[in-house]
């Protein structure tokens, strides 16, 4: 897919890939073999009819292709940009066994963009009103999915969002160059056109209690995400110039620190170290470059193969000039006399036996300590669910990491009428995984709203039950 040259894009926040032209999209779609038993669909957490929408692109019916996707995916323009298709639908494509799989994600993006850019968005027919009211906590991927599914089934849906903008991690976490916020806004506008209502600046557990939500609604879905950042627990993390990736990206993305017409403060360091090897670390590093850093370094305790970030994100970071200090672990953040970061003390690592994640465990090499000169450090090693909602809802069971315990097969929690899904249950994971959990919960919420049976019975084809305590 055509994209901005690396030397140009490292200085701007414009989207990196340009997207397919109609000619390129039809050529790529024509590669699909139309398998009788398409494995790609099984790899999709929201069960998009992948061969079906791809065939519509081949036929030039691009708006119809977008509508086919929207039958099970309310956010196709977003998923086409940020979902790890290489580990899901594309990983199961037959063509991928001997060559390149069909570029499902890029085709999904093309169809959704074509529909929007040609003013071809249609409002589907909604079921008659059921008279039931649903509260959705959090306007992130899981909450938006639940809202889209339930509004089509005739239920009144209100989303309660703690921030002043919808999107959750789509708005505050993923940079503009990877996911333009206009795209997020357009997807949310589509849900609003279906009748979904949104209330912003509403913190459940503070502004409104869970008891009040349950008094005013027939069912509640909690999709408040995992916004509590982890730190390393090493000396010096309280120095000025040390950020969690959450704060750094929120200041840049949601609060527009990257734009000259906003005065949101952010430290524009010249030598920036980012600790971590996931997509959030790549987003932080690439953002730092665009904010004017001369050097940006990833500091990761394992090797390149073990990095959890998408290959595309690592590749883009490398092209843009991000340096990779692999098999390197920080042991102390160093400060100057004024309390600002001046460097990071690190130790070299080697890989031992695999740990519980299946990746080889990093082991320190004695006597290999060294210093990296830095003026900014960004910690991007993961997040946990914020404990506010669980702590303010007596009877709501939580796991060992503070996540809400919910049945994987239904989304039901320990509180009658309350469902949960996404990162608040699993810990930080992917956008599409949260959407998949949202679809499961919406189906069983609809069933509960119809018959009042608690807990709802799972579908025979649903995944096995789990409490979600293992995290991401």
FENMONOR-V250069 format. One record per helix or strand of 3 or more residues. SS is the DSSP state (H for helix, E for strand). FROM is the first residue (numbers start at 0). LEN is the number of residues. If there is no record, write none. Layout:
SS|FROM|LEN ; SS|FROM|LEN
//
This chain:
H|5|4 ; H|21|8 ; H|38|4 ; H|49|9 ; H|61|9 ; H|75|7 ; H|84|3 ; H|89|3 ; H|93|4 ; H|103|14 ; E|132|5 ; H|140|12 ; E|155|5 ; H|168|4 ; H|180|14 ; E|196|3 ; H|209|7 ; E|218|4 ; E|241|3 ; H|244|8 ; E|270|5 ; H|278|12 ; E|294|5 ; H|310|10 ; E|322|3 ; E|327|8 ; E|339|15 ; E|359|5 ; E|369|4 ; E|375|4 ; H|387|4 ; E|417|3 ; H|422|4 ; H|430|21
//
